[in-house]
Amino acid sequence: MEISENIQAILGTLPQKPGCYLMKNSDGKIIYIGKAINLKNRVRSYFHSDSSHDNKTRRLVSEIADLEWIIVGSELEALILEMNLIKKHRPKYNIRLKDDKRYPYIKVHWAEPFPKVTVTRQMADDGSRYFGPYTSAWAVYQTLDALRKIFPYLTCDREITGLDKRACLYYDIKLCTAPCIGASTQAQYRQMISDLMDFLSGHSDNIVKRLEDDMQKASEEMRFEKAASVRDQLKAIHNIIERQRIVFATDYIDSDVLAMARSDGEACVQVFFIRGGKLIGREYFILEGTEDAGDNEVLEQFITQFYTEAANIPEQVMLPQELEEARIISQWLRSKRGGEKVEFFVPNDGQPKELVQMATENATETLQALRAQWQGDAHKQELALSELQEALKLQAPPNRIECYDISNTQGTAIVGAMVVFTQGVPDKKLYRKFNIESVVGIPDDFASMDEVLTRRFRRWKSAQETANQPGAKKDASFSFLPDLIIIDGGKGQLSRVVKVMEKFELMDKVPVVGLAKQQEEIFFPHKSDSLMLPRNSQGLYLVQRIRDEAHRYGITAHRKKRQKIGMASQLDSIPGIGPARRKALLKHFGSVDKIREASLEDLTMVVPENTAQAIKDYLE
């Protein structure tokens, strides 16, 4: 193996201490992160004879152009640092949870006097209690819909004083206990929320016993409406409990059961949650980058990444096999659990072993179903690209498609959006936005599109001119030409784009079409006739997805740009608003928020109707 002088020099300076190492490619991008008790021995092993290396390691080593390392004080610190760095950089050669997004949690705002229950994707150290993570936001909301019928928690924004004269509709339909009017006290409301948290934790026996006592007491005191209400609550609880499989006849320590299935470089890990002797739920997680990695390594990486995000850690984790790094991972879990012990357990017989086997079967079935779905989607994408090739008379399927859109409000905060689809799927790392500089004050989508395409192809031309210079770096967003350009607009927008492409002598190299919004018509340069793809064709669906994604991305960037503008300068930026009108508006309404809330009729009392409409459009 030939090692560059730069790498050889770095290898000679490696310390014999614990820490993490970061491997980078020629673009300076981190492609792998690892940890070691002895950095010198571990990192140097990558560059020894590669006969013992697997294919993935060989590919990794061939891309390494630079190395960094961070020294820490212990093996545990190295593990924690490695987890944080992988989570931050998501290197392509590391095993990682497939979904880039954050998983949803149920959040109970326990620090508030009257806690609410919401869904969040971010845990914070704010005194709240969290439950999750879950893989499906839809499933979370379904869970909360069921729980709210049992524990009718607050969902309004009222300040709860107990002195309000009237409750809202939710009280009438028994989806709120109305502490706002004093129908329940703070202590009663918090007890209900505490019960909800116990229920989410799988510990429902005490709740059921107390409710049965409450129902009996209410009946004896002839408070029959209260007794009926508690009866209905108990019935709803039992309906959920009946769906929870009883795993252990007697109480068993709270456990998570992990098992795994693997296929073609991906792994599916199934997690069963055992609480109070019952199987209260299960989730599956997909990992990528697992090719050539052993089952042990995949499980260890899953455990560290999953429990970094988990809101609760149980006393025991059941596994299908022993972990090589069980000691250090257990030590880390113990620190996350407030010093309480966490045991790894590989069952050999009985119900625990059956649970691991059941989790394995679920993981296998889930992975098979997902692979069938992925393959079906891939087939649809291939079909869509093939249909576009035929319909647009392209020489080959359009592997890279770029779409452009302009977003603005009355000519302010104008943003151009460029989205890229590769092989029929979004390639979000290649998306780019353009803050329009040549158009000020009045909306001019044609001129804005002219600027966007000019800047895009100027970057491409510059990349070609510097391609052979030493150390030149390529921006993949601009260094390559697309196989097809889609413009969100009709003939006028398309003709403006054609002029830009002719200026860069690209009309013979890159096909371009315009997509009109009303009838989904496709327009071609220098042709009066349009094309309408079949309503049920995969080609049309793909074009629509690309156009909608460009619009979404542009609108998002436009809103962020508007939010950065100060409140007063927001008014200054609206066409027709000068210092005198701004002063008159603020004097009449008192604040920008009040101006935003004002009706069109109210605004026309201060400014002309066309200016009032511009204000509504801008501040909506």
Secondary structure, 3 states (H helix, E strand, C coil): CCCCHHHHHHHCCCCCCCEEEEEECCCCCEEEEEEECCHHHHHHHCCCCHHHCCHHHHHHHHHCCEEEEEECCCHHHHHHHHHHHHHHHCCCCCCEECCCCCCCEEEECCCCCCCCEEEECCCCCCCCEEECCCCCHHHHHHHHHHHHHHCCCCCCCCCCCCCCCCCCHHHHCCCCCCHHHCCCCHHHHHHHHHHHHHHHCCCCHHHHHHHHHHHHHHHHCCCHHHHHHHHHHHHHHHHHHHHCEECCCCCCCCEEEEEEEEECCEEEEEEEEEECCEEEEEEEEEEECCCCCCHHHHHHHHHHHHHHHCCCCCCEEECCCCCCCHHHHHHHHHHHCCCCCCEEECCCCHHHHHHHHHHHHHHHHHHHHHHHHHHHHHHHHHHHHHHHHHHCCCCCCCCEEEEEEEEEECCEEEEEEEEEEECCEECHHHCEEEECCCCCCCCCHHHHHHHHHHHHHHHHHHHHHCCCCCCCCCCCCCCCCCCEEEEECCHHHHHHHHHHHHHCCCCCCCCEEEECCCCCCEECCCCCCEECCCCCCHHHHHHHHHHHHHHHHHHHHHHHHHHHCCHHHHHHCCCCCCHHHHHHHHHHHCCHHHHHHCCHHHHCCCCCHHHHHHHHHHHC
